[in-house]
Amino acid sequence: MSARGISGDRLLEQRAGRGLLVIALALIVAITVADIGMGTSVHLGPLLVIAPTLTASFAGPRLTALVGALAQAALVVISIFHGGLATTNHVAQLIALAVLSALVVFISYVRERRARELSRVRSVAETAQRVLLRPPPRRVGPLRVAWLYLAAEDETQIGGDLLAVARADQPCTRVLIGDVRGHGLASIGEASVVMGAFREGAHRYASLPELVTAVEESVCRNLEEVADTTHDAGEHFITAILLDIHDQGPQAEMLNCGHPPPLLVRGGQVTVLNSRRPAPPLGLCSLCVRNDRTDTFTLEGGDMLLLYTDGVIEARSPTGAFYPLVERVASFPASSPDALLHHIHRDLLAHTSEQLTDDAAFLIIERTASRHLHRPHLMSHAGGSHPSTTG
C-alpha cells in the first residue's frame, strides 16, 4: 500500500466517509439555522467547531480545512444576523473558531503523515518478506507445498522465523525451517544470514551434514555483524530443521538443530518425529560440537509432513493454555496441505483470540500418492530404528 493510498481524502470513496461528510455539512446548516432562529439570547455558533473536528476523524487536512472554512463562513452569516461583525462577542467567536479549526487541521496533518510513514514501513516489510522469504513453489519435484507466516508485531509481516525449499542435484528437495531467538524486525538480519547460506549451499553439498556445517560456519562469521546486540545483549542463536527428501523412494533425512520436531500425518494418524541425536542450535560456534549424524524416516505417497516454529506450540489462550498442536492436527481432515493449513491457521487464531505473542511459521509438505505405504519410522542414519512418539 502506498502513502497516497492511505490519504484521508481518499477515504471519501468509501460509503462511510461520504456519509460522515454529509453529517458534518448538515451540522453546519442546522447550527446556523438554529442560531439565527433563536435570536440573540442563545449563541450556538461556537458549536460549529464540531464539523471540522468530525471531518478530521475520517478525512485529510485539505478537506478538514475546507469544512473549517465553511464553518467560519457560517459563523460570519450568524454574526451578520445578530448585530454585525464588529461586536466584541462575534469577533471573539470568529477568532476562537479559526484557532480551533487550525488546530484540528494540524492534528489531521500529523495523523496523515504518521499514516504515510506507517505505510512506508509496511512497504519495506513486504519487500523484505519477498526478498528474504521467497514463497516456496506449490510443487517441487514429487512434493506439494503449503506455507504460512504469522508475524507477532502488528505493523510488520516478517520476523525471526524462516523457511525455504530448494532443489539439489541428487535429485532431492532440501527444506529449511528455523527460528531466530527473539522476534520482529530486529531478527531479520540473523534470519537473512541463515537463509542465504542455505540457498547457496543447497546446490553445492552432497550430504545434509555438510550443508549444516556450511550454514553454521556462515552464521558464525556473520552473526555479530547482523545481530541486534544494542537492544538484546544476550546469546544469539537459531534453532532449525534441515531435511533431504529424495525424489526416488520414500526415504527422507533430517538434522534437527534444537528445533521443535516435525509431525508426520499419515492416514489420520499423527507421528512426532523426535530426533535420536539432535544437534545444537546454529550460532553457538565454538561452544558446541556439530553433529554429523542424521535421522531418517519414510515419507510415503499421500503422507504430509508438518514443520512449524515454537511460536505455534507456545501460543497461549486467554486462560494461559498452550496450543495443543498434535491433538488438533489429529482432529482435522487432511485432504491436502492447503486444507490442513487452513484448519490450523483458523484454529490457532481462535485459540489465542488473535493475539500472538511470538512469530509463527508453518510449512506443510505432501509427497504425491504412490501405491505402497509403509509404517512410519524414524531411525539414525548410522544405526538401527527408533520408534517415534505418536500424538
C-alpha positions in Angstrom: 0.0 0.0 0.0 1.4 3.4 -1.0 1.3 6.6 1.1 -1.0 8.1 -1.4 -3.4 5.1 -1.0 -3.8 5.8 2.7 -4.6 9.5 2.3 -7.5 10.6 4.3 -9.2 12.3 1.4 -9.2 9.0 -0.5 -11.5 7.6 2.3 -14.3 9.6 0.8 -14.5 6.9 -1.8 -16.0 4.8 0.9 -19.6 5.0 1.8 -18.9 5.7 5.5 -16.6 8.6 4.6 -19.2 10.2 2.4 -21.9 9.7 5.0 -19.8 11.4 7.7 -19.1 14.3 5.4 -22.8 14.8 4.8 -23.3 14.8 8.6 -20.6 17.4 9.1 -22.1 19.7 6.4 -25.6 19.1 7.8 -24.4 20.1 11.2 -23.1 23.4 9.9 -26.5 24.2 8.2 -28.5 23.0 11.3 -26.5 25.0 13.8 -26.6 28.1 11.6 -30.4 28.0 11.1 -31.0 27.2 14.8 -28.8 30.1 16.0 -30.4 32.6 13.7 -33.9 31.4 14.6 -33.3 31.6 18.4 -32.3 35.3 18.3 -29.5 36.9 20.3 -30.4 35.3 23.7 -28.8 31.9 22.7 -25.4 31.5 21.0 -24.9 28.2 19.2 -22.2 29.5 16.8 -19.3 28.0 18.9 -20.7 24.5 18.2 -19.7 24.9 14.6 -16.3 23.6 15.6 -17.9 20.1 15.8 -18.0 20.0 11.9 -14.2 20.2 11.2 -13.5 18.0 14.3 -15.7 15.3 12.9 -14.2 15.7 9.4 -10.7 15.2 10.8 -11.7 11.8 12.1 -12.0 10.4 8.6 -10.5 12.8 6.1 -7.2 14.5 5.5 -6.1 18.1 6.3 -7.3 19.6 3.0 -10.9 18.5 3.4 -10.8 19.3 7.1 -9.6 22.9 6.3 -12.4 23.2 3.7 -15.1 22.2 6.2 -13.5 24.5 8.8 -13.7 27.4 6.3 -17.4 26.6 5.7 -18.0 26.6 9.4 -16.2 30.0 9.6 -18.4 31.4 6.8 -21.5 30.1 8.6 -20.4 31.9 11.8 -20.0 35.1 9.7 -23.6 34.7 8.5 -24.8 34.3 12.1 -22.9 37.4 13.2 -24.4 39.4 10.4 -27.9 38.5 11.6 -27.1 39.2 15.2 -25.7 42.7 15.2 -22.8 42.6 12.7 -19.2 41.5 12.7 -17.9 44.4 14.7 -19.3 43.3 18.1 -16.8 42.0 20.6 -18.6 38.8 21.2 -18.7 37.9 17.5 -15.1 38.8 16.9 -14.1 36.6 19.8 -16.2 33.7 18.5 -14.7 34.1 15.0 -11.1 34.1 16.4 -11.8 31.2 18.6 -13.3 29.1 15.8 -10.4 30.0 13.5 -7.9 28.9 16.1 -9.7 25.7 16.9 -10.2 24.8 13.2 -6.5 25.4 12.5 -5.6 23.2 15.4 -7.8 20.4 14.1 -6.3 20.8 10.7 -2.8 20.5 12.2 -3.8 17.3 14.1 -5.2 15.9 10.9 -2.0 16.7 9.0 0.1 15.0 11.7 -2.1 11.9 11.7 -1.9 11.6 7.9 1.9 12.0 7.9 2.2 9.2 10.5 -0.1 7.1 8.5 2.1 7.6 5.4 5.2 6.7 7.5 3.5 3.5 8.7 2.6 2.7 5.1 6.3 3.0 4.1 7.3 0.8 7.0 4.7 -1.8 5.8 6.0 -1.5 2.3 9.6 -2.1 3.4 8.4 -5.1 5.4 6.6 -6.5 2.4 9.6 -6.0 0.2 11.9 -7.7 2.8 9.5 -10.6 3.0 9.5 -11.1 -0.7 13.3 -11.0 -0.8 14.1 -13.0 2.3 11.1 -15.3 2.5 10.7 -16.1 -1.2 7.5 -18.1 -1.3 8.3 -21.8 -1.9 6.7 -23.1 -5.1 3.5 -25.1 -4.7 5.0 -28.1 -6.5 8.6 -29.2 -6.0 9.5 -32.4 -7.7 7.2 -35.1 -6.3 6.1 -32.8 -3.5 3.2 -30.4 -2.9 3.9 -27.5 -0.6 1.9 -25.0 1.5 3.2 -22.5 4.0 2.1 -19.7 6.3 3.9 -16.9 8.2 2.3 -15.1 11.1 4.3 -12.1 12.5 3.8 -11.2 16.1 4.3 -7.5 15.5 1.1 -5.9 14.1 2.9 -3.5 11.8 5.2 -6.0 10.2 4.8 -9.0 8.0 8.1 -10.6 8.8 10.1 -11.5 11.8 12.6 -14.1 13.2 11.1 -17.2 11.7 12.4 -18.5 8.4 11.6 -21.2 5.9 12.9 -22.3 2.5 12.7 -25.0 -0.1 15.4 -25.7 -2.6 16.3 -28.3 -5.2 19.6 -30.2 -5.0 21.3 -32.2 -7.7 20.9 -35.7 -6.3 17.9 -35.3 -7.2 16.2 -34.4 -4.0 14.4 -31.5 -2.3 16.1 -29.7 0.6 13.9 -28.0 3.2 14.8 -25.5 6.0 12.6 -24.1 8.8 14.1 -22.2 11.6 13.5 -19.7 14.4 15.8 -16.8 15.5 15.9 -16.1 19.2 13.6 -13.1 19.5 11.1 -11.8 17.0 10.1 -8.9 14.9 12.2 -6.7 12.6 15.3 -6.8 14.8 15.8 -10.5 14.0 15.6 -10.2 10.2 19.4 -9.8 9.9 20.1 -13.1 11.6 17.4 -14.8 9.6 18.9 -13.5 6.3 22.3 -15.0 7.1 20.8 -18.4 7.6 18.6 -18.2 4.5 21.4 -17.0 2.3 23.8 -19.7 3.4 21.1 -22.4 3.0 20.2 -21.3 -0.5 23.8 -21.1 -1.6 24.8 -24.4 0.0 21.7 -26.5 -1.0 23.1 -26.9 -4.5 26.8 -27.4 -3.5 26.9 -30.0 -0.8 26.2 -33.7 -1.4 25.2 -34.6 2.2 23.0 -32.9 4.8 25.7 -32.7 7.5 28.0 -30.9 5.0 25.2 -28.4 4.3 24.5 -27.8 8.0 28.2 -27.3 8.7 28.4 -24.7 5.9 25.4 -22.9 7.3 26.9 -22.9 10.8 30.2 -21.5 9.5 28.4 -18.7 7.7 26.3 -17.9 10.8 29.5 -17.8 13.0 31.2 -15.5 10.6 28.4 -13.0 10.2 26.2 -13.2 13.3 27.9 -10.5 15.3 27.6 -8.0 12.4 23.8 -8.5 11.9 22.6 -9.3 15.4 20.9 -6.6 17.3 23.2 -6.6 20.3 22.2 -3.0 21.2 18.7 -3.9 22.4 19.4 -7.6 23.1 22.8 -8.3 24.6 22.0 -11.9 25.3 23.0 -15.0 23.3 22.0 -15.1 19.7 21.3 -18.4 18.0 18.9 -20.0 15.6 17.1 -23.3 16.0 16.5 -25.1 12.7 15.5 -28.3 11.0 17.0 -29.2 7.7 15.6 -32.0 5.5 16.6 -34.0 2.5 13.6 -35.5 0.7 14.6 -37.8 -2.1 12.6 -38.0 -5.3 13.1 -41.7 -5.7 11.8 -43.9 -2.9 10.2 -42.9 0.4 13.4 -42.1 2.3 14.0 -38.7 3.8 16.8 -37.4 6.1 16.5 -34.9 8.9 19.0 -33.0 11.0 17.4 -31.2 13.9 19.3 -28.3 15.4 17.4 -27.7 18.6 14.1 -27.1 16.9 10.6 -28.5 17.7 10.1 -31.9 16.0 8.0 -32.1 12.8 4.8 -34.1 12.6 4.1 -36.8 10.1 0.4 -37.1 9.1 -0.5 -40.5 7.6 -4.0 -41.9 7.3 -5.4 -39.8 10.1 -2.5 -40.7 12.5 0.0 -38.1 13.7 3.6 -39.2 14.4 6.0 -36.9 16.2 9.4 -37.3 14.6 11.7 -36.9 17.5 15.4 -36.9 16.7 17.6 -39.5 18.4 20.6 -37.2 18.4 19.5 -33.6 17.9 22.3 -31.1 17.1 22.7 -27.8 19.0 21.2 -24.6 17.6 23.1 -22.7 14.9 25.2 -19.8 16.0 26.8 -21.3 19.2 30.0 -21.7 17.2 33.0 -22.8 19.4 30.7 -23.6 22.3 29.4 -26.9 20.6 30.5 -29.8 18.5 28.4 -30.2 15.3 26.5 -33.5 14.9 27.3 -35.3 11.7 24.6 -37.9 12.0 21.2 -37.5 10.5 17.9 -39.2 11.3 16.0 -40.9 8.5 12.3 -41.5 8.2 9.8 -42.6 5.5 7.6 -40.1 3.6 5.2 -42.2 1.5 2.9 -41.1 -1.2 -0.1 -39.3 0.4 1.9 -38.5 3.6 2.1 -35.0 4.9 5.0 -33.5 6.9 4.2 -30.5 9.1 7.0 -28.3 10.2 6.5 -25.3 12.5 8.2 -22.9 14.8 7.8 -22.7 18.6 5.6 -19.7 18.3 2.9 -22.2 17.4 3.2 -24.6 20.3 3.9 -21.8 22.8 0.9 -19.8 21.7 -1.4 -19.3 24.7 -5.1 -18.9 25.1 -6.5 -16.0 27.3 -6.5 -18.5 30.2 -2.8 -19.4 29.7 -3.2 -22.8 28.0 -0.7 -23.7 25.3 -1.9 -24.6 21.8 -2.2 -28.4 21.6 -0.9 -28.8 18.1 -0.6 -32.6 17.9 -4.1 -33.2 19.2 -5.6 -30.5 16.9 -3.8 -31.8 13.8 -5.1 -35.3 14.5 -8.7 -34.0 14.6 -8.5 -32.1 11.3 -9.3 -33.6 7.9 -6.1 -33.7 5.9 -7.2 -33.8 2.3 -4.4 -31.5 1.1 -1.6 -29.3 2.5 -3.7 -26.2 1.9 -6.7 -27.6 3.6 -4.8 -28.7 6.7 -3.0 -25.3 6.8 -6.4 -23.5 6.7 -7.7 -25.6 9.6 -4.6 -25.0 11.7 -4.5 -21.3 11.0 -8.1 -20.7 11.8 -7.9 -22.8 15.0 -4.7 -21.2 16.2 -6.2 -17.7 15.9 -9.3 -18.8 17.7 -7.2 -20.4 20.5 -5.2 -17.2 21.1 -8.1 -14.8 20.4 -5.9 -13.5 17.5 -3.3 -12.3 20.0 0.0 -13.9 19.0 3.0 -13.0 21.2 5.6 -14.6 19.0 6.2 -15.2 15.3 4.7 -18.4 14.0 5.5 -20.2 10.8 4.1 -23.4 9.1 5.4 -25.5 6.3 3.4 -28.5 5.1 4.9 -30.9 2.5 3.0 -33.8 0.9 4.5 -36.5 -1.3 2.2 -37.3 -4.2 0.4 -40.6 -3.8 2.1 -43.9 -4.7 0.8 -47.5 -4.4 2.8 -48.8 -1.5 2.5 -47.4 2.0 4.8 -48.4 4.8 4.6 -47.9 8.5 6.2 -44.6 9.7 9.5 -45.0 11.4 12.5 -42.8 12.4 16.0 -44.1 12.6 19.5 -42.9 12.9 21.3 -42.7 9.6 24.1 -44.7 11.0 22.2 -47.1 13.3 19.0 -49.1 13.8 15.4 -48.0 14.0 14.0 -46.0 16.8 10.2 -45.6 17.2 8.8 -42.0 17.2 6.3 -40.7 19.7 2.8 -40.7 18.4 0.5 -37.9 19.3 
